[in-house]
Amino acid sequence: MTATRIADVIIPEVFVPYVTSRTAELSALVQSGIMEASNQFDTLASVGSETANMPFWGDLTGDDEVLADDGALTPGKISASKDVSVILRRGRAWGANDLAANLAGSDPAKVIGDLVAAYWVRRQQAIMVKTLTGAFAAASMSGNLHDISGAGAGSCEISAPRTVDAAQLLGDAKSNLVGICMHSAVEAYLAKLDLIDFVKGSDGRTELAYFMGKRVIPDDGCPVSNGVYDTYLFGPGAIAFGNGSPVDFVPVETDRDSLAGEDYLINRKTWVLHPRGIKWKGNAAGVSPTNTELATGTNWERVWENKQIRIVLFRHKIA
């Protein structure tokens, strides 16, 4: 019996949209509304440069004026500025030995597609955490940081009331917070306090965790140092996300080393995955920044007003 080969089951025109769609279905960032995808962001991700400009209008300011029969209103200015996102270009190749056990599935293309989609969900989440690590290391982001880690024992641990204090940094926009990304140790601590609610997902099997009505996204990539944990609160659309298709871009292809009898699956991505209102001002060493460069504070600068940025960093301890 002839062995199933990757090239026999992977049709790029079918595989690419399937993986893209399946990644969105599996992503807690997308499903919670934290990450907003749009055709506009797809277009930005498709540009040939290293960054993409995201212009925006500043808010209206100044006091209103009393109308008078003999006077004119004083025109105010509407200022324009720009957010800047970096274009992320990433790829991964797998050999048939990595996928061999799955090639015997009833629908090997679907099985492999699910594996690849789940892989990219994990990588998206890792990139987001590294990006936020760098963004909040920028001095301009101090207004979105609630740090109680230096308080005495009994006052430095995460709790529902202290999370409300963190959310209050967004003022009257705090009611729009929909998600919270935390280290699994923090989730376990809150679960012991009976502060985590578990709800069945739409498939009837998956359990989704919620804290104070906010979707919990556990990620051990969230920074932790000497017992101090970083937890992120998000509003809807806090992260702009685009899937790019640049000119001459090959998102997926297969290859074979006939002498070694080895099949390969190569998958490439070009993304915008950007915290809105915090511009990238760094210069990557390569054509796209590494996770280490994303996590560097000097590469980021806030350009929106603090309360317009739909992200809060809550720095705390657990008992």
C-alpha positions, 0 to 999 in steps of 0.5 A: 500500500502506497503511503499517504504523502503531504502533497497528495492531501494538501491543496493550497487553495483549500488549505490556506482559507481553512487554516485561516478560518479554523485559527479564528474559531480556535482563538480565544482572542478572536472569540472574546472580541479582544482581537478585531479582524477586518479587511482594512487590517488585512490590507495593511498586513499586505503592504510591502514595507516593514510598518503600516500607518494607521491614521486617526483623528484626535478627540475634540477638546475645548469648552463650548461658547455662549452664543451671541448676536454680535459675536462669532464662534472661535473655530477649534482644530481637529488634529490628525495623528498616526498609529504605526503597526509593524508587519509580522512575517513568520513561518514554520516548516514540518517534516512528515515525521512530525505529521506521520501519525496524522496522515492515516486519519479519515480526512488527513488534510483536515487533521493536519489543518487543525494541527496547523491552526492550533499551532498558529493560535498559540503563536499569536498569543505568544506574540501578543504577550511579548508585544504587550510586555514591550508596550507597557515597558514604555514610559508613556504607558504608565497611565494604563498600569495599576501596580499593587505588587509593592503593597504589604502582604494582604494588600498586594494580591489580586482580588475582585475589588482590586481588579475593579481598581485596575479597570477604573484606569479606563474611567467610564470605559471600564464597563466595556472590558471583555477579556482578561489574560493571566498566568495559569497560576493566577487563574488557579489562585482565583479558582481556589477562591471560587472567583472563576466561573466555568461555562460550557462552550457552544460545542457543549464540551469545552469549558470557558473560564470567566472572571468577573464576567470577563473571558479568561485567557490563561497564558504562562507567557504572561510575565512573572518575576519574583512572585509578581504577575502581570495580568492584562484586561482588554476591551473589545477590539483592543488588538487590531489583527490582519492576515496579509497576502503580499505580492508574490507571497506563498503562504503554503507549499509542500516539498519532498526530499526523495533521497531521504524519503521525507515530505515537508509542509511549509506554512508562512504568515504575514500579520498585523497584530497590533495594540491599538493606540500604541505605535511601533517606533523601533527598527527591527534588525531583520525584515520583521521584529523578533519576539525579543524586539517586540518585548523591548519598551523603547520600541513603543510609544503611546499615541492615543489618550490613555483612556482610549487605549482598551488595555490595562496592565494589572501588576500584582501578587498571589497569596 
